[in-house]
Amino acid sequence: MSERISKTLTLPRLNRLNPSLESTALKIMEESGELAQAIGKFRGLNGESSRLEESQVMQYIAEELMDVAQTAVTMMFVLEEQYGIDLEEMFNAHITKLRNKGYCD
């Protein structure tokens, strides 16, 4: 029997924001672009050589990834609170889809 490996990430609902579906989708794209830019800089895709140590670059990439994750979680709150989407049900359907495709046990 293979060991099941997973990550659990809990991120807060942000206060003092009134995000819409559209503004959150745009923010996800912005944050994803910043993540791609960080990776591209590290790989030299912009024509510049990185002056940072690999560990510093990986830290920066991880920070940008957290921004993407937080914005995705914010969109989940929008879907639940403004549109009544049952994310528990969606999560279960997503896991079933991944299992059916053979991506996880």
Order of alpha helices (4+ residues) and beta strands (2+ residues): alpha-alpha-alpha
